[in-house]
């Protein structure tokens, strides 16, 4: 992605959207959503930008949101953000040639202070089988452009290439890389927040609860003298306990061997209970873990709302700060200015020391269609 300007990435789909109804044309299996494979070559490379909910598919609503945005000034938001950001793309964090083991580092062109910058790390979703780090700028861009933060978006190996624990080993190697290179880029290695959605929510939750579990560190990269502990976690609708999730109501058929967690583990959760337990963030909760803010929709069809409740309860029982934001009627993905404000307060509190009373009052939102 390094050689393609952001504006060109956006205009590819803008031009395509001028067709009468490309969604119906592309939706070959007529299931009401678009997979990456269904898209023509041009729009396919922009898939992650339109898949705003990071679930590995483009819904009709996401498609219409994008088409409508071309008539609004917000269509130019990403290019304007990048004008204030110095982007260092595709930096290898694991000392390999693997293109998935890369991160994008975003630095503000104008810093508000000479002090090292706290860092917000974004980890994308996509069921551990899709997604790209290029989507991270959409979430962390506003923090970086403010001049108060640096941002990092992490790529990791997907399940078509490697099974668990490769994904968390990659993420931990990326955190160690950030700490080892903090001085070079003016970063505060002691103030790292992580933010993820869906499968990314699972991975950031795991980072938040397993920083003290040395057997889960892996041996990737050149910076094994660093640890992978993080300061705080923003978890959007991440799976937290694979064991209980297979018994909870959802639209995912978790009796077969073809659902995302089964592909991650190399077999059904029901048949790999020890591996499933080890891969669940709740298993590793203990006193001293990172502070959490979890946002989860009550009508999430893929990752049940009970998953958010479970990690919240486990953290509180261990004496760890945990805020659960209930997104009433929210599906697997949601948008809310009120939630944006609470996330800002949470990061400002834990990474910049700005005290705030963060509301946990439920937010009414619309379910994903």
C-alpha positions in Angstrom: 0.0 0.0 0.0 3.0 2.3 0.4 3.1 3.3 -3.2 -0.6 4.2 -3.6 -1.6 7.6 -2.3 -4.5 7.6 0.1 -6.6 9.9 -2.2 -6.2 7.4 -5.1 -7.4 4.6 -2.8 -10.6 6.5 -2.1 -11.2 7.6 -5.6 -11.1 4.0 -6.9 -14.3 3.2 -5.1 -15.8 6.6 -5.7 -15.7 6.1 -9.4 -17.1 2.6 -9.1 -19.9 3.8 -6.9 -21.3 5.8 -9.9 -22.7 2.6 -11.4 -26.5 2.2 -11.0 -26.2 -0.5 -8.3 -22.8 -2.2 -8.2 -23.7 -3.9 -4.9 -26.3 -6.2 -6.6 -23.9 -6.8 -9.5 -21.0 -7.8 -7.2 -23.2 -9.9 -4.8 -22.9 -13.0 -6.8 -24.2 -15.4 -4.2 -27.0 -13.0 -3.3 -26.4 -13.2 0.5 -26.8 -9.5 1.0 -23.1 -8.8 1.8 -19.9 -8.6 -0.2 -16.8 -10.7 0.5 -13.4 -9.5 -0.8 -13.4 -12.2 -3.4 -16.6 -10.9 -4.9 -15.2 -7.5 -5.7 -13.5 -6.6 -9.0 -9.7 -6.0 -8.8 -9.9 -2.2 -8.4 -12.4 -2.0 -5.5 -10.9 -5.1 -3.8 -7.7 -3.2 -2.8 -9.9 -0.7 -1.0 -12.0 -3.4 0.8 -10.8 -2.5 4.3 -11.8 1.1 4.0 -15.4 0.3 3.2 -15.6 -2.5 5.7 -16.1 -0.1 8.6 -17.2 -2.8 11.0 -14.2 -4.9 10.4 -16.1 -8.2 10.2 -14.6 -9.3 6.8 -17.7 -8.3 4.7 -19.2 -5.2 3.2 -22.9 -4.9 4.1 -25.4 -3.0 2.1 -25.5 -0.3 4.8 -21.7 0.1 4.6 -21.8 0.3 0.8 -24.5 3.0 1.0 -22.6 4.9 3.6 -19.6 5.1 1.4 -21.7 6.1 -1.7 -23.4 8.8 0.3 -20.1 10.1 1.7 -19.0 11.2 -1.8 -21.7 14.0 -1.6 -20.4 15.1 1.8 -17.2 17.0 2.8 -16.4 14.1 5.1 -15.3 12.2 2.0 -12.1 14.1 2.1 -11.5 13.4 5.8 -8.8 10.8 5.4 -6.7 13.0 3.0 -7.0 16.0 5.3 -6.0 13.9 8.3 -2.9 12.6 6.5 -1.8 16.2 5.8 -1.1 16.5 9.5 0.5 13.1 9.9 3.9 11.7 9.0 3.2 8.1 8.0 6.0 5.5 8.1 4.5 2.5 6.4 5.4 -1.2 6.4 8.0 -1.3 9.1 9.1 -4.9 9.9 8.7 -5.7 13.6 9.6 -9.4 13.6 12.9 -9.4 11.6 11.2 -11.3 8.8 10.3 -10.7 5.1 6.7 -11.6 5.8 4.4 -8.7 4.6 1.9 -9.5 7.3 4.5 -8.9 10.0 4.6 -5.2 9.4 3.3 -2.1 11.2 2.4 1.4 10.1 3.7 4.2 12.4 1.9 7.5 12.4 3.5 10.6 13.9 2.0 14.1 14.1 3.8 16.6 12.0 3.2 19.2 14.7 3.7 18.0 18.3 2.1 19.9 21.2 5.0 19.1 23.5 8.6 18.1 23.5 7.8 15.2 25.7 7.7 11.6 24.3 4.3 10.8 22.8 2.0 8.2 24.3 1.0 5.6 21.7 -2.3 4.2 20.6 -1.9 0.8 18.8 -4.8 -0.4 16.5 -5.3 -4.1 15.7 -7.8 -4.8 12.9 -10.6 -7.3 12.9 -11.8 -9.7 10.3 -12.3 -13.1 12.1 -8.5 -13.6 12.1 -8.9 -14.5 8.4 -9.3 -11.1 6.7 -8.5 -7.4 7.3 -5.5 -5.1 6.9 -3.5 -2.7 9.0 -4.3 -0.1 6.4 -7.7 0.3 8.1 -6.1 1.6 11.3 -5.8 5.2 10.3 -9.5 5.6 10.2 -9.7 4.9 14.0 -6.5 6.5 15.3 -6.0 9.3 12.8 -7.9 11.8 14.9 -5.7 11.1 17.9 -2.5 11.5 15.9 -3.5 14.6 14.0 -4.3 16.3 17.4 -0.5 16.4 18.1 -1.0 14.6 21.4 -0.4 11.0 20.3 1.6 8.7 18.1 -0.3 5.9 16.4 0.6 2.4 15.2 -1.5 0.0 13.1 -0.4 -3.7 13.3 -0.6 -6.4 10.7 -0.5 -10.0 11.7 -0.6 -13.5 10.2 -4.1 -14.7 9.3 -5.5 -18.2 9.6 -4.9 -19.1 6.0 -1.2 -18.9 6.9 -0.8 -19.8 10.5 -2.9 -20.9 13.5 -2.9 -19.7 17.1 -0.8 -18.6 18.8 0.9 -17.0 15.8 -1.5 -14.1 15.9 -0.7 -13.0 19.4 3.0 -13.7 19.0 2.9 -11.2 16.1 1.1 -8.6 18.2 3.4 -9.0 21.2 6.5 -8.7 18.9 5.0 -5.5 17.5 4.6 -4.1 21.1 8.2 -5.0 21.9 9.3 -3.3 18.7 7.5 -0.1 19.7 9.3 -0.1 23.1 12.7 -0.8 21.6 12.4 2.0 19.0 10.6 4.5 21.3 13.6 6.8 21.7 14.3 7.0 17.9 10.7 8.1 17.2 10.0 10.1 20.3 7.6 7.7 21.9 6.7 7.0 25.5 7.3 3.3 25.9 5.6 3.3 29.3 2.3 4.7 27.9 0.9 2.3 25.3 -2.8 1.9 24.7 -4.2 -0.8 22.4 -7.5 -0.7 20.5 -9.2 -3.4 18.5 -12.5 -4.5 16.9 -13.9 -8.0 16.8 -10.9 -10.4 16.3 -8.8 -7.3 16.9 -10.8 -6.9 20.2 -9.8 -10.4 21.1 -6.1 -9.7 20.4 -6.0 -6.4 22.4 -7.8 -8.1 25.2 -5.2 -10.8 25.2 -2.4 -8.2 25.3 -4.1 -6.6 28.3 -4.4 -9.8 30.3 -1.3 -11.8 29.3 1.5 -9.3 29.7 2.7 -11.2 32.8 2.5 -14.6 31.2 6.0 -15.3 29.8 5.1 -18.5 28.1 2.9 -16.6 25.7 5.5 -14.1 24.6 6.8 -16.0 21.7 10.3 -15.6 20.3 9.8 -13.3 17.3 11.9 -10.3 16.5 15.1 -8.8 17.8 13.8 -7.2 21.0 13.2 -10.1 23.4 14.7 -7.9 26.2 11.5 -5.9 26.1 8.1 -7.0 27.5 4.7 -6.8 25.8 2.8 -5.2 28.7 0.4 -2.4 27.7 -1.2 0.4 29.8 -4.8 0.2 28.7 -7.2 -1.6 26.4 -10.2 -0.4 24.3 -12.0 -3.6 23.2 -14.9 -3.3 20.7 -17.0 -6.5 20.7 -14.1 -9.0 20.9 -14.5 -12.7 21.7 -13.3 -13.3 25.3 -14.1 -16.9 26.2 -14.2 -19.4 23.3 -15.5 -22.1 25.6 -18.7 -20.2 26.6 -19.2 -18.6 23.2 -20.0 -21.8 21.4 -23.0 -22.3 23.7 -24.3 -18.7 23.3 -26.9 -17.8 20.7 -25.5 -16.2 17.5 -25.9 -16.4 13.8 -22.6 -18.3 13.4 -22.9 -22.1 13.2 -20.3 -23.1 15.7 -21.1 -26.8 15.4 -19.1 -27.2 12.2 -15.3 -26.9 11.7 -15.7 -23.9 9.5 -16.3 -21.0 11.9 -13.6 -18.4 12.7 -12.5 -19.7 16.1 -12.2 -23.2 14.7 -10.0 -22.0 11.8 -7.9 -20.1 14.4 -7.4 -23.1 16.6 -7.2 -25.7 13.8 -10.3 -27.5 15.0 -13.6 -27.0 16.7 -13.6 -25.4 20.2 -15.6 -28.4 21.4 -12.7 -30.7 20.3 -9.8 -28.4 21.4 -11.0 -27.3 24.8 -7.5 -26.8 26.3 -6.3 -24.8 23.3 -9.5 -22.8 23.3 -9.1 -22.0 27.0 -5.5 -21.0 26.5 -6.5 -18.7 23.7 -9.3 -16.9 25.7 -8.4 -13.6 27.3 -10.5 -14.3 30.4 -8.2 -17.3 31.3 -5.3 -14.9 32.0 -7.0 -12.2 34.0 -5.1 -11.3 37.1 -4.5 -8.4 39.4 -2.2 -5.8 37.7 -3.7 -6.3 34.3 -4.2 -3.3 32.0 -7.3 -1.1 32.5 -10.2 -2.0 30.1 -12.9 -0.1 28.3 -15.2 -2.6 26.5 -18.0 -1.6 24.1 -20.4 -4.3 23.0 -23.8 -4.3 21.3 -26.7 -6.1 22.9 -27.8 -7.4 19.5 -24.4 -8.5 18.2 -25.2 -11.5 15.9 -21.6 -12.8 15.7 -20.0 -12.3 19.1 -22.7 -12.4 21.8 -23.0 -9.5 24.2 -22.4 -11.9 27.0 -18.7 -12.0 26.0 -18.3 -8.3 26.9 -20.1 -8.9 30.2 -17.8 -11.9 31.0 -14.5 -10.0 30.5 -15.9 -7.1 32.5 -16.9 -9.3 35.4 -13.6 -11.2 35.4 -11.5 -8.0 35.5 -13.6 -6.4 38.3 -13.3 -9.6 40.3 -9.5 -9.4 40.0 -9.5 -5.7 41.1 -8.7 -4.4 37.6 -10.4 -1.2 36.3 -13.0 -2.2 33.8 -15.7 -0.1 32.1 -18.4 -1.8 30.1 -20.3 0.4 27.7 -23.5 -1.3 26.6 -24.5 -0.4 23.1 -28.2 -0.9 23.3 -29.6 -2.5 20.1 -26.0 -2.4 18.7 -24.9 -5.1 16.3 -21.5 -6.3 15.3 -20.3 -2.7 14.8 -21.7 0.7 15.6 -21.0 4.4 15.4 -21.6 6.8 18.2 -20.2 10.3 18.9 -20.9 9.7 22.6 -18.8 6.5 22.5 -16.0 8.4 20.6 -15.9 10.9 23.4 -15.7 8.2 26.1 -12.8 6.5 24.3 -11.0 9.9 24.1 -11.5 10.4 27.8 -10.3 6.8 28.5 -7.1 7.2 26.5 -6.5 10.8 27.8 -6.9 9.5 31.4 -4.5 6.5 31.2 -2.0 7.8 28.6 -1.9 11.5 29.4 -2.9 11.7 33.0 -6.0 13.8 32.4 -8.6 12.9 35.0 -12.1 12.2 33.9 -15.3 10.6 35.1 -16.2 8.3 32.2 -19.9 7.4 32.0 -20.9 3.8 31.6 -24.5 4.7 30.9 -25.8 2.5 28.0 -25.8 4.2 24.6 -28.8 3.6 22.3 -27.7 2.8 18.8 -29.0 1.1 15.7 -28.1 -2.5 15.0 -25.9 -3.2 12.0 -28.1 -4.1 9.0 
